[in-house]
Amino acid sequence: MITVEKIGGTSMSAFQDVLANIMLRDPKQVNGRVYIVSAYAGVTNELLEHKKTGQPGIYAKFASGDDYAAALDALTARLKEINRGFVPLGLPLAVADGFIEKRMSELKEYLDSMRHVLASGYLKRESVLLAAREMLAAIGEAHSAFNSVEILKAKGHRALLLDLSGFDDDDPLTIDERIHKSFKGVDVQSQVVVVTGYTKGIEGIMREFDRGYSEVTFSKVAVEIRPGEAIIHKEFHLSSADPGIVGAGNTVIVGRTNYDVADQLADVGMEAIHPKAAKPMELAGVPLRLKNTFEPDHPGTLITKDYVGEMARIEVIAGSDKVTLVEIHDPNMVGTVGFDLQILEIFKRYGISYILKATNANSITHVIWEKSVTPAFVEELENAYELVTTRPCAMVCVIGSNMAIPGVLARATQVLADSGINVNCVSQSFRQVSMQFVIERPEYKKAVAALNLALCLGGKKAA
């Protein structure tokens, strides 16, 4: 069976485990596998910005006119240090260092040219900066993919590098066209194929998908070759709750679920897979498996289009404490057709998507990501409506593919009440895949732990 498998950055940094637990685990099934690899842990953060904290990287130095050359040199030294760590696995150091030195040198030349173009004023600044961001992003995946192929070759395996970064060509291809062209004539069955997580395309994969681009490449490759199964390897299982909140011993591995649940998780920032990557695979009928790199014997969680659990159960407790409640109250709302459309037009102008929406006769409440809230956005709402309330909050969600359990909403609410947690707002659609509770921000972790214990662990005493 041909598989398409994505390996995350944390796993790639522990490449000895990737070899033992994934690539070479079954000597009889080394070939026929396509691996889409992320950059080594932390590398893309240094190239662009830290994904979680927003701490600026080389891209910010370039954009602001600071000395990016020194930062590039420092990163080159770090990438070569990473190379040295893989020498015991068979990586030919001179070859690997030569590749990254050449690629980083070429990148610097491109950035220098872009700097001159910016200074000329002949092109839009936004277009040049986007091009620079794309080129910077491509470096990390090219580095890890190249090393992976060299190590596999050193171990006597037939391995092929498909560098989708298009660093050395000017072909005006879309992302889909580049993937299709790259795989044309490739015999996947007889070798290992390692693919860069970054794909160059005229639409700009960063512009379209930002930091979720490697999963988008993974998805598009899976749709292109239609494997028996697509697999994402991470450093953790898809579990009933965040182990960092409830404790590693207090979770249940989901095991089976569907793409609808994966969408619900992505909507609240707990990505099993990027939602724009999941949709093409769902439509193509490609099953997706999530596995823990460091527990290779565990089958992980299988996500399919039509799965519905035979028994009603809660699969995941998820949410975020980095959201803001925005409530519009206006007496003119009651009975006015299209009133909420006017509100959403303001949301659209500021590029804001809501996570939760609840209404009554003269109030509409939205929950949005905290980072989306700007003074200009709030001011426009206040100028248009009688009373606008913005308030930092948290949202906790009860999610499952089959939650047709009489009284589950009442039970979840009671669990929160028993924990001294007040529900400020609640939402549940007819489909009943997710119940969303808006609570005070300091109560978030307590809410997740209480709901996980009561609804997923069956009320068992936490370890």
N, C-alpha and C positions, 0 to 999 in steps of 0.2 A: 504494500500500500504506500503510495506517495503521500508525503505529508509536507505542509508548509508550517514552519515553526519560527516564532519570534522569541528572541532572547533579550531580556532587559539589561540595562546598564550595570546594575548591581551584580547580576549573575555573570555578565561578561568580565567583570573585574576579578571574579573567582573562576577563571577559565579552566583551571585544573578540574573543578567540579563540573563545569559544563561538558568537558571531554568525558569524564568518568560517568556522569549521570544522564547525559543526553546524547551527544554525538557518537561516542564509542561504546555506549552501554551495552548494546547488542551487536557483537561482531558480525552477525549475519544480516543486519539491517542498517549498515552504515550508509549505503548508497540509497538513492531514491528519496532523499530528504533535502528540502530547501530551507535554509536558515536566513531569516532577516534579522540582522544584528543591530543593536543600539550602540552608541558610543560608550566607552568605559565610564564608570560612575564619576560624575562631577565634571566631565570634560565639556559637555554642552553648556553647563552652567558657567564655566569660565569663558566659553566662546560668546555666549549671548548674555544671559543673566540667570541668577539662581531661580529655579522653577518655583520654589516655595516662598523664599524670603524676598525675591526681587532684587537682591544685591547685584549691581551692574557688573558686566564682564567686558570683554574686548569690544563688543559691538557698541557699547555706550561710549567707550573711549574714542572710537572712530566717529560716531555720530556727533560728539561734542567737540571734536578737533583736538583731543588730547593725544599723548604719545602712545599710540597703539602698537608701534613697532617693538618697543621694549616688552610689552605684554605678550606679543606673539613669540618673541624669543624665549621668554620665560615658560610659556606653554609648550613650545617645542622641546625644551629641556625636560619638562615634566612628561611629555609623551615618550621621549626616549628612555626616561627612567622606567616608565611602564613597560616598555619593550624589554629592558634588562630583566624585569621580574619574570618574563615568560621564556627566557633562555633555557631554563631547565626542562621546559615542555617541548623544546626542539626549535624554537623560533630562531632563524638565522639573523643575528643581531645586525650585521652590516647591511643586509638587504632591507630589513625593517626600518633601520635608521635612515638609510638612503631614501626610501619611499617617503617617509614623513618629512625629511629635510627638503626634498624637492617640492612636495605638495605645499608646505608652509612658505617656502620661498616664492612660489608662484602666487600664492594667496596674497602675500605682502605686495607683490608687484601689481596685482589687480586692485588692491585697496589703495595703493599710491595713485594709480591712474584715476580711480573713482574720486579720490580727494581733489585731484586737479579739476575733474569735471564739475564737482560741487562748487569749487571756487569760481569757475567760469560763469555759473548762473544760467547756462544754456538749457539745462534739463531740470525737471522738477526734483527738488530735494528728496521728497518722499520716495520717488522711484529709485533713485540712486541708493538710498539707505536700505530699501527693501532688497535690492540686488546684493548689497554687502551682507545683509543678514542671512540671505539664502546661502551665499558662498561660505560664510563662517560656519553655518550649521552643518554643511556637508562634510567638513573635515573630520569630525569625530567618528562618524560611521565608516568613512573610507579607511581610517586608521585601524579600527577594530576588525573590519571585514578582511582587510589585507593580511593582518596578523593571523587571523583564524585560518585562512587558506594556506599560508606558509607553514603553520604548525601541523595542519592535517597532512600536507604533502610530506613534511619531514617524518611523519609517522607512517608513511607508505600508502596513503590513501589518495585516490584520484579526486581532486577538489578543483572547483572552478569559481573564480571571483567574478561576480556581476556588479560592477561599479556603476550604479544608476545616477551618480552625482553629476555625470556629464561635464566634469571639470575641464576636460581637454577638447571638447567639441562644441560646435556652434549650431547643432541641429535644432531647428525650431519645432520641437516636439512637445505635445502635451504629456502629462504624467502617464496617462494610459498608453499613449503611443510609444513612449520610451520603454515602458515595461514590456509591451507586446513585441517590439523590435528586439529587445535584449534577449528574450526567451525564444525567439524564433530559431529553430534548428538546434536548440539545446536538448541533449539527451539527459533528462533528469534522472531516469531510472538507473543509469550506469555510473553515477558519480554523486558527490556531495556538492551542492551549489550554495555558495554564501553570497548574500545580497546585502548591499548597503541599505540601512533604514531610511536614508535620505534619497529622494528621487527628484531630479531636475525636471522642470516642466515650464512651459511658457506662462501658465497660470500662476506659478509660484506656490510650492507646497506649503511654505511658511505663511504666505498671505492667506491661503485657504484654511489651513489647519493648525497653524502655529506649532506649539511643542508636541502636539499629538501626531506629528508627521510620520514617525516610524511605524505606528500602528496602521496608518493609512496605507503606507507602502505594503505592509503585511497583508492588509485586506485586499488591495488591488492585485497583488501577486496571487493570492488564493483564488480570487475570482477568475484570473487569467488562466491558471492551470487546473482548477477544479480538483483539489486533492481529496483523498478519502477523509482527511481530517486536518483542521488547522489548529495549531497549539500555541499558546502563549506561556512561556516559562518566566515566572517571577520568583522573588525571594520569599513569597508567602502564599498561602492558600486563600481562595475566596471563602470567607468564613461568615458566621452569623453576626459578628461584630468586630470592630477594630480591636485586635489583641492589645494594642498599646493603651486602650482605655479599660478594657474588662479583664485583661490578663490572659497570657497565652494559653493557659489551661482551661479557660472559661468560654471557649467558642466551639461551634460545631461547623465542620466543613460542609458547604452547601451540597455538593455532590451532583445534583441535576437541577437545571433551571432553563429558562428560555430567554430569548433576545429582548422580550418586553421588560423583564426584570433587569437585564443588563442596562437598558435605557434608563430605567428609574434610578439605578445606582449612579450612572454617569450624570444624571440631572442634578444630583446633590453632591457631586464632586468625588464620589467613590467609584472610580472608573475600573470596571472589569476589563473594558475595552472602550476606546474613544467612540462616541456615538456615531460619528461620521464614518468610522471604519466598520462598525458593526452592521450598519444598514445594508451595504452591498453584499456582505456575506450572508445575511439573513435572506435577502431576496434571491440569492443564488443557491440557497439551500446547503451552504457549507457548514457542517457542524464545527463548533469551536470548543476546544478543551483548555482549561486553565490549570496549569500544574506548578507545583513548587519545585524549583531546581534542586533543592537540597533534600527532598524526599521523593526520589525517583520511583519508588515502588508504589506510591500512592497514586491512584488514577486521577485525582484532582476533581474538577467540576466540569461536566459536559453541558454546553449551552446549545440548544437547538431551537428551531423556529416554532414548532408546535407543541413542545413539551408542556404538560400540565401535571402537577403532582397527583398521584392516585389518592393520596390522603391529604386533607387540608392541613397546612402547616405554615408557620412563619419562617421564612428563609433567612432574611437579613434585617438587622437593625442598623440603619445608617443615618446620615444627616450632616449638619455643619453648624459650627458656632461662629461662622464668619459671614453672616447674612444680616440684612437690614429689613425691617418691616416698613412699608410705605402705605399709609392709609389716606384715602381721599374721602372726605365727608362733605356732602353738598345736598341741601334740600331740593335742589332742582333735578336731582338724579332720578327720583321716583317717577316711574312711568315714562321716562324720556328714552325713546328708541335711539340706540347708537351712542349713548353717553360714555360707555366704557371704550368705544372705539376712539373717541377724542383723546382719552387718557393714553391709550396705547400708541397713538400717533406721536405723542411726546416721548414715550419710551423708545420708539423706533428712531426718532431723530438723534437720540443720545446712545443708540446702539445697545439698549438694555433689554435683556430677556428675563422674564420673571420665572421663579421656581414654583411658587404657590399663588393661587388667587382664590379669594373668598368674598362673597358679596351679601348685602342685605338691601333693604329698600333705598337707603340713601348713603351707603358707605361701600367702598371697594378697597379691599386690602390686598396688596401684593407683597411677596417676599422676594428680594433680589440679592445678588451678591454684594457684599459690603463695598468691594472695590469699585463697583459701578456707580456709586452715589457721588455726585459732584455738586458743589454749590449752585452751579448754573441750572442743573436738572431740577433741584429742589425749588429754586427760585421761580422757574417757569411754571411748575405745578402750583405753587402758592399764589402766583399771579392769576391763575386760571380758575381756582376753586376756593370755596369758602374756608375750609380747614384741611390742612395737610399735616400729617403726623409722621415723622421718621424716627425710628427707634432701633438701636442695635438689639439683635435677638439671636436665638438659635432655633434650629428646626431639626426634629428627630422624626424618622420615618420607619414605619413597619411595612416590610415589603415581602411579597411571595407570589409564586405563580398560581397558587390555589389557596386563597384565603376565604373561601366560602364557609366560614365558621360562624354559626350564630353567636352573636354577642361579643365577637372579637374586638370590635371598636369600643364597646363598653368595658371590656376587660383591660384593654390597653390604657384607656383613660383612668381606670381604677388603679392600675399599677402606678401610674404617674401620681395620682392623688395620694396613694398610700406612702409614696416617697416624699410627700410634701411639695410636689411640683405642680404649679398651676398651668393649665393650658390656656394660652391667650387667643389662639386661633387654631382651627382644624379644617382639613380638607380631605375629601375622598371622592374619587370619581366612581361612576357606575361600574366600571370594569373591575374595581376592587383589587388592584395590583399593589397599590401603595396608599397608606394612610399617613398623613403629614400633620405633625403637631408643632405649633409655634410656642416656644417657651422662653423663659428668661435665659440669657446667655450663660450665667454662672452655673445653671442647673444642667447643662448639656451632658457632661460626662456621667453624672449621676443618673440621668434619664436613660442614656444608652445602656448602662450597666443594669439598671432595674428591668428594662424591657427585655434585654437579652436573657437575663436570668429567668424571668417569668414566662416568656413566650417561646424562647428557643431551647433553653436548657430544661424546660419543664418544671421550673421552680426548685431545682436541685440547689443545695447550698453551694455557694461559690467557694472554690479552693482558696 
